[in-house]
Amino acid sequence: MFKKLNHKHNFNFYKFLKQRDLGTIPKIFISSLGVILFFYLMPNFILYYQNESLEFKNNSKAVLAYTLKNDGKVLDTDDILDEKDLLRDIFSLNDLETDTVRLNASTIKQLFEDTDYSLKDVREKKLVKPVALTLLPAEIKMIENTKQRKEFFIQIILPLILQENNNIRLDRKRLFSIINKSSNSDLEKKWLQKKYKQYGVSSRDLSTLKVRMDEIPVSLAIAQAAKETGWGTSRFAQEGNALFGQWTWSGDGIKPAGAESDTKHKVMKFKVLKASVRAYQRNLNTHSSYKNFRQTRAQLRDDSQKLDSLLLAEQLDSYAETGKEYTKILKQIINQNSLQDFDDVKLMPLSVKYKNLI
């Protein structure tokens, strides 16, 4: 009714104009004014859109934070996310009373030798010793031999990445068990509620949770850690256990050197390396900037294909401001260092529940 009435009024208005001869000059004036206004306003609309897009892209490394400039605005319009829920288990790692004594490089190398942990054996036997370190050695940047420094860095972070992937794999196994049941127990429902919050799925949609709750290829994680930390030598890695250069506006962090005075973001810091790995995985598995990454991974799963780190790396152009150049570098790191050799390795179990994952 309203649309019809409005249309009728519009019709009478134009009829009114038509019945009156305004003359050629007024008509030209009105037409010219419309064209001028169009070309005057259009650049402003374009500039506004570009600025909005740029701000979103630059915030894609904002960990988990899902907030722009800590104002509580949600990046992913499909979900209403609570940062505390997303990071609760990560913050708990920071709160644990752990022995954070920084072992020197020679001590760590001796530890690897004593446990027969070498990358050569890993590539051949596909098994990794569960040697979990909490901090990077300061001397890693003093190792002059590039190949040795790279291998040492991989030895340190490889067990941590595998452990976090194992945690996700166990959760995913339980999720599929719940999905395949006609009814679920109260304990299972409570577990689901926890995971919905942990993965930012406010819609309580099982299919969304299944897509988000998945592993990150080991070779891709190593490549990103190598790129973000300079193979473990960066200030952020040494001072804050920050392996993946994630940003925060509200959490504990390190301000980048040379940053402008009005820069509000910091690089998120962690008490232990394990927390950094978990935060990184949670970031890729929940942040709206990596939706294409998750969809590509899910398609590989549906096609019963191996998770291809080179293919998935192409979906991470939003991780850095350099965009496609960043993904190109990741693929180079993976290829040049034969990192895909580690995609099918298993972590030797510390307990019975992990034994069946081998």
N, C-alpha and C positions, 0 to 999 in steps of 0.2 A: 504493500500500500504506500509506504513512504517513498520507495523508488519511483513508483508511477507518478506520484504527486510532484516529486522533485523534477522529474523529466518534463512534466507538463509546464512547470514554471520556467524551466530553461527554454522550452520551445517558444513560450510567449515572449520571453526576453529578446530572443533573436528575431522574432517576428516584429517586435517593437522597433529594433534597430533597422530592420529591412524597410519598414514603412517610412522611415525618415532618411532623406538623402543627406548624408553627412558631407558629401563632396569627395573629390579625389585626394586632395591634400591631407585632410584629416585621416583618411584610410591609410595613406602611405605612412603618415606619422605614427599611427598605432602599430602598423606592421613592423616598422623600423624599430620601434621601442621594444617590441617583443623579441626581435632578433638580437638586439643589443643586450637585453637582460639574459637571454639564453647563453650567449658567449661569455658574459661577465660571470655568471654563477657557475657554469659547468667546470672551469678549472678548480674552483674552490671545492666542489663536490669530489672531483678526482683526487685532489691533494688530501682531503679528509680521509678518503678510502685508503689511499696509499699509506698514510700515517697509521691508521688503525691496523692495517695488515702488517706493517713493519714492527709495531709494538708487540703484536701477538707472536710474530716469528722470533723476535729477540728474547721472548720470555719462555721459549720452548725448553730451555735447559733449567727452568725454574723447578727445581725438584719438587716433585711431589707437592710443591707448595700450591699449586692450583690457584694461587691468589696473585692478583696484579697489584704490585706495590703494597702488599699486605692490607688491602682494603676489603678482603673477603669476597671479591667478585669471582665467580666461577668461570674458568676457561672453557670447560666442556658443558655446553648447554643441556646435554642429556642427563646430567647427573648433578645433584646437590651434594657436594663433597665436604667432608670435615677433615681438615689437615691432621688433627690429632688421631682420628681413626686410621687414616692412611699410614701414619708414621708411628703408631703406637708400639709395634713390635720392634721398630728400628730404634726408637728412643730408649726402649727397654735394654737394648744392647749397650747403649751409651751409659745407662744407669748401673749396669752390672759392675760389681767390684772385681776387676780383673788385674792381673799382673801385667802392667804396661811398661815393663822394663824394656828398653830398646836394645835388642841384641845387635852386636856389631856384625859386619859382613863375614868375617872369618869364622865366627862362632856358628853362624847360620850355614855356611858352607860345610863346616865340620859335621853339623847336624844332618845335612843332606847326605853326606858321605857315610855316616854311621847308620843311616836308615836305608842305604842303597837307593836313594832317590835321585834319578837322573832323567833328563828328557829323552835321552837315547832309549832307555829302557821303557819309558812311557810310550814312545812311538811304536815300539816293537810289541810290548805286552799289553798295551792299552789299559794299564792299571796305574793309579796314582796313590802314593803313600799319603795318608791323612795327616800331613804336617801343617798345622794351622798357626800362622804367625799373626800377632796383633799389630805390629808396627813394621814399617820399612826401615832398613838399616840406613843410617846417614851416609855410610861409605859407598853406597851404590853409585853415586855420581862420580866417585873417584876411580871406578873401574874403567881403565882406558880402552881396553879391548871391547869394541862395540858388540861383537857376537856374544862374548861372555856376559856382558852387562844385560843384554836382552834375555838370554837364557836364564840368568839369575832372577830377573824380574818375573818371568813366566813361572819359574819354579815356586815363587812366593805366592802369586795370586791364583794359580791354577787350582789348588785344593779348595780355596775359598769360593771360587766360582762354581766348582762342581758340587760343593756342599749346599749352596743356595739353590742350585738347580735340582738337587735331590729333594730338598724341602718342598719345592714346587711340585715335583713329580709325585711325591707322596700325597700332597693335597689334591692334585688332579686325579689321582687314582681313587681317593675317597669321594671326590665330587662325582665321578662317573658311577661309582657304586650307588650313591644316593639318587642320581638321575634315573638309574635303571630299576629303582624300587617303586612299587605302586603306592606305598605309604612310608613315611619316615618317622623315626623315633624323636622324642623331645630333644635328646642329645644331638642328633643329626641336624635338627632344625636350629638349635642354638649355634652349632658349628657353622651352618650356612649363614646365619645372621652376622656372625663375626667376619666371615669371608666377604660378604657383600660390602661391609664397611671397609675392610682392608683393601679391597680392589675398587672402591668408589662406585659401586653399582647400586644406586638408590632405588632403581626401578624393580629390584629383586628379581631380575631376569636371569634365569639359569644359563641361557645361551650366551649372554654377554659375559657372565662370569667365566664360562668355559673358554671363551676366546681370550680373556685377559689373564686367566690363571694358566700360564704356560712358560716354558723355559726360554732362555736366551741362548743362542748357539755360543759355545765356549770360545770359538775363534773370533767371533764378533766382539764379545766382551773383552777379550785380551787386546784386540786391536784398538778398541776405544780407550781402554785404560792406558795403553802405550801412547796413543796420540795425545790424550789429555794431560799426561804426566811426564812426557818425554822419557818413557821407560823408567818411571819411578824417581826421577830427579827433580821434579818441580817443587817449588816452595809449598804449594797447596798439598801435595802428597806427603811431603816431609813433616810439615807442621800440623796438618789437619787430617791425615789419612784420606784425603779426597782423591780417589782414583779416577773419577769420571767428570770432574769439573762442574758439578751441579750447583745451581744458584738457590739462594734463599733470601727472603726479605724479613722473615720473622725468627728464623732459627739461629743457632750459633754458627758463625762463619768467619772467614778471613777476607778482608777487603783487598781487592786486586791492587797491586802496586801501580802508581801512576793514574789511578782512577780519579775522575773529577770529584770535587768536593760534594756535589749534589747527587753523586751515585749512591743509590740506596741498597742495591743488591750486594750480596757477599757470596763467596764460594763456601758452600756448606762444609763444615768440618765434623769429624767423627772421632770417637775415642779409640775405636778399633777398626781395622781394615774390613772386617766382616760386615759391619754396619754400612760401610760405603757401597759394598757390592749389593747388599740387599736393597738399599735406597735406589741404586741404579736400575735394578730389575723392576722395582715397583714403579719407577718413573716411566720406563718403556711400556710397562703393562697397563698403565692407567691414564697417562697424560693424553689429552686430545690431539696433540701434535703428532702422535705416533699411531694414530688410528689406522693409517694405511699399512704401517708395519705389522700391526696385529692382524689385519684382514689378510695380508699376504701370507703370514704364518699360518693362519687358520685354514686358508685354501690349500697350503702344502699338507697340512694334517688331513684334510678331507680327501686329498688325492693320494694319501698314504706315501707321501714323499718325505725325504730327509729334509730337515730344516737347513736350507742353503744360506750360509752367512753372506755370501757374495750377493745373492738376490735380495736378501733382507737389508743389507747395508744400503742399498739404493733407496730404501724408504726412510732413511734417517737424515735427509737433507735439512730438516728443521732443527736438528740437534745443534748446529753451529751456524753462525751468520754467513759463513762462506758457502753454505748450501751444497750444491752438487759437487763442488770442488772438495768438500769435506768427505762426501761418500766415496769419491774417487781415491782419496788418500787412504781411507779405511780398507778399500779393496786391495790397494797396493801393499799395505802392511800385511794383510792376510796372505796374499800370494807370495810376497818376497820372503816371508818367514815361515811358510808352510804351516800356518796355524790351523788349517782344517784337519790336520793330523790329530788334533786334540778333540774334535767334535764327537768322536765315538769312544772316548776313554771313560773309564769308570773309577770312582773313588773307592778305595778299599774301605769296607765298613768298620765303623767303630761299635756298632750295636746290631742286634738281630733284625730290627725293623728296616735297616738299610741293606741287609744282606741280599734280599730278593730283588734288589734293583740292579745287581750286577749280572 
